[in-house]
Amino acid sequence: PDDRDILAVVTDSRLTGEEHPPELPIDDPRAVADFIVRGLADGHFDGDDPLDELLRCFARPRAGGTRVRAASMRIEDRCWMVTSVIDGEPRREDLLVCSLAAAADVEPDADPRAEPEDGPASDARPDDAALELAIHREVYLQRPDARAVLKMVGPYSMAAAFAGRDFQPVDEEGERRLGSLPVLSIDAEDVYKAATRIGETLADYPRCLVAGQGAYICAAELEQALRWAELLELSATIYVIARQTSV
């Protein structure tokens, strides 16, 4: 039961105790094959636990002064998210998880936070955690291709968002790779309205800025989203400096 290298047990009997790997029926090859295919698609058979990758992104120094405020990953039919903490780096017990069931299957006024299977919910303020988890969940519902969502904060991208219009990079690489980014002004007090608006925006654009809050970025992989965030901050830095030096 304590061997973490055992991902599942194919058996014609029941495993003893409550803490054990998933059981797969020995007389159902399709169920075994489905388990393997899902594991390959979700990265469960990689050397690293994807949740460890999620936590590590907070510890890694980011170029351009960007900081990760919230990060999530889609794993099977669930969204796993962690937010930055004041003292130290987030830990596994700070992870939050919610279902990615269709919106119609979820009560509209339900708290989107849920107790993670690997530990208790975060100590972050409930309204902050609820807002972030609702936003990330909505993005995954709107973009089935997204596997990772980031909320990033950088000084220059924050400044660029206060211009009150869509952000258009002025440098060649930013213009070519990022394109124009929508800039949203939302009321964070209305959790579900804010989540819906950001989710709908990212359904059409993989990146957007929210005035006073930071950037939201979705991608097929967490590392790709982090690279987009660094490029965005670099382009925003050039943009702000260019505006200050222009005659």
C-alpha positions in Angstrom: 0.0 0.0 0.0 2.9 2.4 0.6 4.7 1.8 -2.7 4.0 5.0 -4.7 5.4 3.3 -7.9 2.3 1.1 -8.0 -0.3 3.0 -10.0 -3.0 0.4 -10.0 -3.6 -3.3 -9.3 -5.3 -5.5 -11.9 -7.0 -8.2 -9.9 -9.9 -10.6 -9.6 -10.3 -9.9 -5.8 -10.6 -7.0 -3.5 -7.6 -5.3 -1.9 -7.6 -5.1 1.9 -7.9 -1.8 3.8 -8.9 1.6 2.7 -5.6 3.0 1.6 -4.5 1.3 -1.6 -4.0 2.0 -5.3 -7.0 1.8 -7.7 -8.4 -1.6 -8.5 -8.9 -2.7 -12.1 -10.9 -5.7 -13.0 -8.8 -8.5 -14.5 -11.7 -9.6 -16.8 -12.2 -6.2 -18.3 -9.3 -5.3 -20.7 -11.1 -2.2 -22.0 -11.2 -0.7 -18.4 -7.4 -1.4 -18.0 -6.7 0.1 -21.4 -8.8 3.2 -20.6 -6.9 3.7 -17.4 -3.6 3.5 -19.2 -4.6 5.9 -22.0 -6.0 8.5 -19.5 -2.8 8.2 -17.4 -0.7 8.9 -20.5 -2.8 11.8 -21.5 -2.7 13.4 -18.1 1.0 12.8 -17.4 0.3 10.4 -14.5 3.0 8.1 -15.8 5.7 10.7 -16.0 8.5 10.7 -13.5 7.1 13.7 -11.6 3.7 14.0 -10.0 2.0 16.9 -11.9 0.9 18.4 -8.5 4.5 18.7 -7.5 5.1 20.6 -10.8 2.3 22.9 -9.8 3.8 23.7 -6.4 7.3 24.1 -7.8 6.3 26.9 -10.2 6.0 29.2 -7.1 9.6 28.5 -6.0 11.3 29.1 -9.3 12.6 32.6 -9.9 10.8 34.2 -12.8 12.3 36.6 -15.3 11.0 40.1 -15.6 9.9 40.4 -12.0 6.7 38.3 -12.6 5.2 36.5 -9.7 2.8 33.6 -9.7 -0.4 34.5 -7.7 -2.4 31.4 -8.6 -1.7 28.3 -10.8 -3.9 25.4 -11.7 -3.8 22.2 -13.8 -6.5 20.1 -15.3 -6.1 16.5 -14.2 -8.8 14.2 -15.7 -12.1 15.8 -14.7 -10.8 18.0 -12.0 -9.1 21.4 -11.6 -6.3 21.5 -9.0 -5.3 25.0 -8.0 -2.9 26.6 -5.5 -2.5 30.3 -4.6 0.5 32.1 -3.3 0.9 32.3 0.5 2.3 35.1 2.6 4.8 33.0 4.7 6.9 30.7 2.6 5.9 28.6 -0.4 2.6 26.8 -0.8 2.6 23.2 0.3 0.6 20.2 -0.9 -2.0 20.7 1.8 -2.7 24.2 0.3 -4.0 22.6 -2.9 -7.7 23.2 -3.7 -9.7 21.0 -6.1 -13.0 21.3 -7.8 -15.0 19.2 -10.3 -15.1 20.2 -14.0 -18.6 18.9 -14.4 -20.7 20.9 -16.9 -21.9 24.2 -15.5 -25.5 23.0 -15.6 -24.6 20.2 -13.2 -23.3 22.7 -10.5 -25.5 24.8 -8.3 -25.0 28.4 -9.4 -24.6 29.7 -5.8 -22.4 26.8 -4.7 -19.0 27.6 -3.1 -16.6 26.2 -5.8 -14.0 25.3 -3.2 -13.8 21.6 -2.3 -11.7 19.6 0.1 -8.8 18.1 -1.8 -8.3 14.4 -1.4 -4.6 14.9 -0.3 -5.2 17.5 2.4 -7.4 20.3 3.8 -8.3 23.4 1.9 -6.0 26.5 1.9 -6.0 29.0 4.7 -6.4 31.8 2.2 -9.5 34.0 2.7 -12.5 32.1 1.4 -13.6 34.9 -0.9 -10.2 35.1 -2.6 -9.9 31.3 -2.9 -13.5 31.1 -4.2 -12.9 33.7 -6.8 -9.7 32.2 -8.1 -11.0 28.7 -8.2 -14.2 29.8 -9.9 -12.2 31.7 -12.6 -9.9 28.8 -13.3 -12.8 26.3 -13.4 -14.6 28.6 -15.9 -11.6 28.8 -18.1 -11.3 25.0 -18.3 -15.0 24.8 -19.1 -14.7 27.3 -21.9 -11.4 25.9 -23.3 -11.3 22.1 -23.3 -7.8 22.3 -24.8 -6.3 24.1 -21.8 -4.4 22.0 -19.3 -2.9 24.8 -17.2 -4.0 28.3 -16.1 -1.9 31.0 -14.4 -2.6 34.3 -12.7 0.6 36.3 -12.9 1.5 39.7 -11.5 4.3 41.8 -13.0 4.9 45.5 -12.4 4.9 46.6 -16.0 2.0 44.4 -17.2 0.0 45.8 -14.3 0.9 49.3 -15.4 0.0 48.6 -19.0 -3.4 47.4 -18.0 -4.3 50.8 -16.5 -4.1 52.4 -19.9 -7.8 51.5 -20.3 -7.5 49.8 -23.7 -6.4 46.5 -25.1 -2.6 46.0 -24.8 -0.8 46.0 -28.1 3.0 45.2 -27.8 5.3 47.6 -29.6 8.3 45.2 -29.8 8.5 42.8 -32.7 8.6 39.6 -30.7 5.7 40.6 -28.5 3.6 41.7 -31.4 4.3 38.5 -33.4 4.0 36.0 -30.5 1.5 37.7 -28.2 -0.6 39.8 -30.4 -3.2 42.2 -28.9 -4.4 41.3 -25.4 -7.8 42.2 -24.1 -7.8 44.3 -20.9 -10.7 43.7 -18.6 -12.1 45.8 -15.8 -14.1 43.6 -13.5 -15.8 43.7 -10.1 -14.0 41.1 -8.0 -16.8 41.2 -5.4 -19.1 39.4 -7.9 -17.3 36.1 -7.9 -19.3 34.3 -10.5 -19.8 37.2 -12.9 -16.0 37.9 -12.8 -15.3 34.2 -13.4 -17.7 34.0 -16.3 -16.3 37.1 -18.0 -12.6 36.0 -17.7 -13.5 32.5 -18.8 -15.4 33.8 -21.9 -12.5 36.1 -22.8 -10.0 33.3 -22.6 -12.2 31.2 -24.8 -11.2 33.5 -27.6 -7.8 34.8 -26.4 -5.3 32.6 -24.5 -4.1 35.6 -22.6 -5.7 38.7 -21.0 -5.0 41.4 -18.5 -7.3 42.4 -15.7 -6.9 46.0 -14.5 -5.5 46.1 -11.0 -5.2 42.3 -10.7 -2.7 40.9 -13.2 -2.6 38.6 -16.2 -4.5 35.4 -16.8 -2.9 32.9 -19.2 -4.0 29.5 -20.3 -1.9 26.9 -22.2 -1.5 23.3 -23.0 1.3 23.0 -20.5 2.2 24.8 -17.3 5.8 25.6 -18.5 4.4 27.1 -21.7 2.1 29.4 -19.7 5.0 30.5 -17.6 7.0 31.3 -20.7 4.1 33.4 -22.1 4.0 35.3 -18.8 7.6 36.2 -18.9 7.3 37.4 -22.5 4.3 39.4 -21.6 6.1 41.2 -18.8 9.1 41.9 -21.1 6.8 43.3 -23.8 5.0 45.4 -21.2 8.3 46.7 -19.9 9.3 47.9 -23.4 5.8 49.4 -23.9 5.9 51.4 -20.7 9.5 52.7 -21.3 8.7 53.6 -24.9 5.7 55.7 -23.7 7.9 57.4 -21.2 10.6 58.3 -23.7 8.4 59.2 -26.6 8.1 62.9 -27.5 
